[in-house]
């Protein structure tokens, strides 16, 4: 049996795209060459690696077994190219994911400070926690920074930074100047929320909704900016990260209700447990773990308060 790196590269690319034509475009090969390479790999392994459901190819059990090993070998080869061939095609680029709060309000600061650790600028995907976990499980990302919970058995979560959720409203809201509100006092309020399966929506469903005898669903939006603008226009109240809303609170465009309890939440680093940690990934993880002292002020304040408790 003589497997080649090219065969494994073709296999891994088909696994990511689920389509021969898309894989061929990514590899700059003809569709016939990609098909032939896959057939030869399956012949040598004496087993099909995909279920053919035209026009898609879906990994079968044998393919899912091969995928992490193939991805690891290809990543190691990229490391070797980076070390010994400065003029080679750029390799070792980190495929980084971030949920929306982190991606929009924390990640730019991290990336600006981590040029030395990253080398090449990372390829960044910003979406909700559920989608990030799906991409990680399929080896389409190397690492994600999330604000929700990981429910996937193949992924490893590492606690990272502390955040806090706030209930915010327009400054003229009747409850804006009340102190130590209970959740029951927010019954009948209209809520502007993120979409299902986002970290913020999951936090609302776990921490707020059970304490509301009644509540009214208002707008459901898929970006934090849209949620905050809707609240600014008086279309309802919302449950939002302090990290995301701090600028609007300081400017007086929104107010945070004074509540009888706090709603802390954990930001996490997450990766596939079978993912090979390249030198670039190891350096970036180390950099992230060392960021507590260089946080934007809202997170620094929360972290300090959490340690004091």
C-alpha positions as CSV (number, residue, x, y, z in Angstrom):
1,X,0.0,0.0,0.0
2,X,1.4,3.4,-1.1
3,X,-0.7,6.3,0.0
4,X,0.3,9.8,-1.1
5,X,-0.1,13.2,0.5
6,X,-1.9,14.3,-2.7
7,X,-4.5,11.5,-2.3
8,X,-5.0,12.6,1.3
9,X,-5.3,16.2,0.3
10,X,-7.9,15.3,-2.3
11,X,-9.8,13.2,0.3
12,X,-9.7,16.0,2.9
13,X,-10.9,18.6,0.4
14,X,-13.8,16.5,-0.8
15,X,-14.7,15.8,2.8
16,X,-14.9,19.6,3.5
17,X,-16.9,20.5,0.4
18,X,-18.9,17.3,-0.1
19,X,-18.7,17.8,-3.8
20,X,-16.2,16.8,-6.5
21,X,-16.6,19.9,-8.5
22,X,-16.0,22.3,-5.6
23,X,-13.1,20.2,-4.4
24,X,-11.6,20.4,-7.9
25,X,-11.9,24.2,-7.9
26,X,-10.2,24.5,-4.6
27,X,-7.3,22.2,-5.6
28,X,-7.0,23.7,-9.2
29,X,-7.4,20.2,-10.7
30,X,-9.9,18.8,-13.1
31,X,-12.9,17.0,-11.8
32,X,-11.7,13.8,-13.5
33,X,-8.3,14.0,-11.8
34,X,-10.0,14.5,-8.4
35,X,-12.3,11.5,-9.0
36,X,-9.4,9.3,-10.1
37,X,-7.3,10.2,-7.1
38,X,-10.2,9.4,-4.7
39,X,-10.9,6.1,-6.5
40,X,-7.2,5.1,-6.2
41,X,-7.2,5.9,-2.5
42,X,-10.3,3.8,-1.9
43,X,-8.8,1.0,-4.0
44,X,-5.7,1.0,-1.9
45,X,-7.6,1.1,1.4
46,X,-10.1,-1.5,0.0
47,X,-13.1,0.4,1.2
48,X,-15.3,3.3,0.1
49,X,-14.8,6.4,2.1
50,X,-18.0,8.3,1.0
51,X,-21.7,7.5,0.5
52,X,-22.6,8.8,-3.0
53,X,-25.8,10.8,-2.7
54,X,-25.8,12.7,-6.0
55,X,-24.6,15.4,-6.3
56,X,-23.1,15.2,-2.8
57,X,-20.5,12.9,-1.3
58,X,-21.0,12.3,2.5
59,X,-18.3,10.7,4.7
60,X,-19.2,7.2,5.8
61,X,-17.8,5.6,9.0
62,X,-14.5,4.7,7.3
63,X,-14.2,8.2,5.9
64,X,-14.9,9.7,9.3
65,X,-12.2,7.5,10.8
66,X,-9.6,8.6,8.2
67,X,-10.4,12.4,8.3
68,X,-8.6,13.4,11.5
69,X,-5.5,11.4,10.6
70,X,-5.4,12.9,7.1
71,X,-5.9,16.4,8.4
72,X,-3.1,15.9,10.9
73,X,-0.7,14.7,8.3
74,X,-1.5,17.6,6.0
75,X,-1.1,20.1,8.8
76,X,2.3,18.6,9.7
77,X,3.4,18.9,6.0
78,X,2.3,22.6,6.0
79,X,4.5,23.1,9.1
80,X,7.5,21.5,7.3
81,X,6.9,23.8,4.2
82,X,6.8,26.8,6.4
83,X,10.1,25.9,8.2
84,X,12.1,25.0,5.1
85,X,10.6,26.7,2.1
86,X,10.2,30.5,2.7
87,X,9.1,31.0,-0.9
88,X,6.5,28.2,-0.9
89,X,2.8,28.9,-1.1
90,X,1.7,30.5,2.2
91,X,0.9,27.7,4.7
92,X,0.2,27.4,8.3
93,X,-2.7,29.8,8.1
94,X,-4.9,29.5,11.1
95,X,-8.6,28.9,10.5
96,X,-10.2,30.7,13.3
97,X,-13.8,31.0,14.4
98,X,-15.5,33.4,16.8
99,X,-19.0,33.9,18.0
100,X,-20.5,37.3,17.3
101,X,-19.8,39.1,20.6
102,X,-16.2,37.9,20.6
103,X,-15.7,38.3,16.8
104,X,-17.0,41.9,16.7
105,X,-15.9,43.3,20.1
106,X,-12.8,41.4,21.2
107,X,-11.2,39.5,18.3
108,X,-9.9,42.7,16.5
109,X,-7.9,43.7,19.6
110,X,-6.6,40.1,19.9
111,X,-5.5,39.9,16.2
112,X,-3.9,43.3,16.4
113,X,-1.7,42.1,19.3
114,X,-0.9,38.7,18.0
115,X,0.8,39.3,14.6
116,X,4.0,37.7,15.8
117,X,2.3,34.5,17.1
118,X,0.1,34.1,14.0
119,X,2.5,34.9,11.2
120,X,0.0,34.9,8.3
121,X,-3.3,36.6,9.0
122,X,-5.9,34.0,10.0
123,X,-8.9,33.1,8.0
124,X,-11.8,34.2,10.3
125,X,-15.4,32.9,10.4
126,X,-17.8,34.8,12.6
127,X,-21.1,33.1,13.3
128,X,-23.1,31.6,16.2
129,X,-21.8,29.0,18.6
130,X,-23.9,26.2,17.2
131,X,-22.5,26.7,13.7
132,X,-18.9,27.1,15.0
133,X,-19.2,23.7,16.8
134,X,-20.5,22.1,13.6
135,X,-17.5,23.6,11.6
136,X,-15.0,22.3,14.2
137,X,-16.5,18.9,14.3
138,X,-16.0,18.7,10.5
139,X,-12.4,19.9,10.8
140,X,-13.3,23.1,8.9
141,X,-11.8,25.3,11.7
142,X,-8.7,24.8,13.8
143,X,-10.0,26.8,16.8
144,X,-13.0,28.8,17.9
145,X,-13.6,31.4,20.6
146,X,-17.2,31.0,21.8
147,X,-19.6,32.5,24.3
148,X,-22.2,29.7,24.4
149,X,-21.9,26.1,25.5
150,X,-20.3,23.1,23.7
151,X,-22.7,20.2,23.4
152,X,-20.5,18.2,21.0
153,X,-18.7,15.1,22.5
154,X,-15.8,15.4,20.0
155,X,-14.9,18.9,21.0
156,X,-12.7,20.1,23.9
157,X,-13.7,23.3,25.7
158,X,-11.3,25.3,27.8
159,X,-12.6,28.1,30.1
160,X,-11.1,31.4,29.0
161,X,-12.4,34.8,30.0
162,X,-15.3,35.9,32.2
163,X,-18.2,38.0,30.7
164,X,-21.5,39.3,32.1
165,X,-24.9,39.5,30.6
166,X,-27.1,42.6,31.2
167,X,-30.7,43.3,30.6
168,X,-30.8,46.6,28.7
169,X,-33.4,49.0,27.6
170,X,-34.0,52.5,26.1
171,X,-33.1,55.2,28.6
172,X,-36.7,56.4,28.8
173,X,-38.0,52.9,29.8
174,X,-40.3,53.1,32.9
175,X,-38.1,50.6,34.8
176,X,-34.8,52.3,34.0
177,X,-34.5,54.1,37.3
178,X,-35.8,51.3,39.5
179,X,-33.2,49.4,41.6
180,X,-32.9,45.7,42.4
181,X,-35.5,44.5,40.0
182,X,-36.6,40.9,40.1
183,X,-37.2,38.9,36.9
184,X,-40.9,38.6,37.8
185,X,-41.2,42.4,37.5
186,X,-40.2,42.1,33.8
187,X,-43.3,40.0,33.0
188,X,-45.1,41.3,29.9
189,X,-42.0,43.1,28.6
190,X,-41.3,42.6,24.9
191,X,-37.9,41.0,24.2
192,X,-35.6,41.6,21.3
193,X,-33.5,38.5,21.0
194,X,-30.8,36.8,18.9
195,X,-31.6,33.8,16.8
196,X,-32.0,30.3,18.3
197,X,-28.7,28.4,18.8
198,X,-26.7,31.6,19.4
199,X,-24.9,31.9,22.7
200,X,-26.9,34.9,23.8
201,X,-30.2,33.2,23.0
202,X,-29.1,30.1,24.9
203,X,-28.2,32.3,27.9
204,X,-31.6,33.9,27.8
205,X,-33.4,30.6,27.7
206,X,-31.4,29.2,30.6
207,X,-31.2,32.2,32.9
208,X,-34.0,34.6,32.2
209,X,-37.0,32.8,30.6
210,X,-37.5,30.4,33.5
211,X,-37.9,33.4,35.9
212,X,-40.5,35.1,33.8
213,X,-44.1,34.2,34.5
214,X,-45.0,35.7,31.1
215,X,-43.0,37.3,28.4
216,X,-43.6,38.5,24.9
217,X,-41.3,37.6,22.0
218,X,-40.6,40.7,19.8
219,X,-38.0,40.8,17.1
220,X,-35.6,38.0,16.5
221,X,-32.4,39.2,14.8
222,X,-29.2,37.5,13.8
223,X,-26.7,40.2,14.7
224,X,-26.0,42.0,18.0
225,X,-25.8,45.4,16.3
226,X,-29.3,44.9,15.0
227,X,-30.6,43.8,18.4
228,X,-29.0,46.9,20.1
229,X,-30.4,49.3,17.5
230,X,-33.8,47.8,17.9
231,X,-33.6,48.4,21.7
232,X,-32.4,52.0,21.1
233,X,-35.5,52.5,19.0
234,X,-37.7,51.4,21.9
235,X,-38.8,48.1,20.3
236,X,-38.2,46.1,23.4
237,X,-35.6,45.1,26.0
238,X,-32.8,42.6,25.5
239,X,-30.3,40.4,27.2
240,X,-26.8,41.3,26.0
241,X,-23.1,40.9,26.8
242,X,-21.5,43.8,28.7
243,X,-18.6,43.5,26.3
244,X,-20.9,44.3,23.4
245,X,-23.0,47.0,25.0
246,X,-20.5,48.9,27.1
247,X,-20.0,51.7,24.6
248,X,-23.7,52.4,24.3
249,X,-24.1,52.4,28.1
250,X,-21.3,54.9,28.5
251,X,-22.8,57.1,25.7
252,X,-26.3,57.0,27.3
253,X,-27.9,55.4,24.3
254,X,-29.0,52.4,26.4
255,X,-29.3,51.7,30.1
256,X,-28.8,48.4,32.0
257,X,-31.5,47.5,34.5
258,X,-30.4,47.3,38.2
259,X,-31.2,43.7,39.1
260,X,-31.2,41.7,42.3
261,X,-28.8,39.1,40.7
262,X,-25.9,39.0,38.3
263,X,-25.6,36.8,35.2
264,X,-22.0,35.9,34.6
265,X,-21.0,33.7,31.7
266,X,-17.8,32.0,30.6
267,X,-16.1,32.6,27.3
268,X,-14.3,29.5,26.0
269,X,-11.6,28.3,23.7
270,X,-12.7,25.2,21.8
271,X,-11.2,22.7,19.3
272,X,-11.6,19.1,18.1
273,X,-10.1,16.6,20.5
274,X,-8.4,14.8,17.5
275,X,-7.1,18.1,16.0
276,X,-3.3,18.2,15.6
277,X,-1.9,21.4,17.2
278,X,0.4,23.0,14.7
279,X,3.1,25.4,15.9
280,X,0.9,28.4,14.8
281,X,-2.1,27.0,16.8
282,X,0.0,26.3,19.9
283,X,1.4,29.8,19.8
284,X,-2.0,31.4,19.4
285,X,-3.5,29.3,22.2
286,X,-0.7,30.4,24.5
287,X,-1.3,34.0,23.5
288,X,-5.0,33.8,24.2
289,X,-4.4,32.2,27.6
290,X,-2.1,35.2,28.5
291,X,-4.6,37.9,27.6
292,X,-6.2,38.5,31.0
293,X,-4.1,41.5,31.7
294,X,-4.6,43.1,28.3
295,X,-8.4,42.9,28.0
296,X,-10.8,45.7,27.0
297,X,-11.9,47.4,30.2
298,X,-15.4,45.8,30.5
299,X,-13.9,42.3,30.6
300,X,-11.0,43.3,32.8
301,X,-13.4,44.7,35.4
302,X,-15.5,41.5,35.3
303,X,-12.5,39.3,35.7
304,X,-11.2,41.3,38.6
305,X,-14.6,41.2,40.3
306,X,-15.0,37.4,39.7
307,X,-11.6,36.7,41.3
308,X,-12.5,38.9,44.4
309,X,-15.7,36.9,45.0
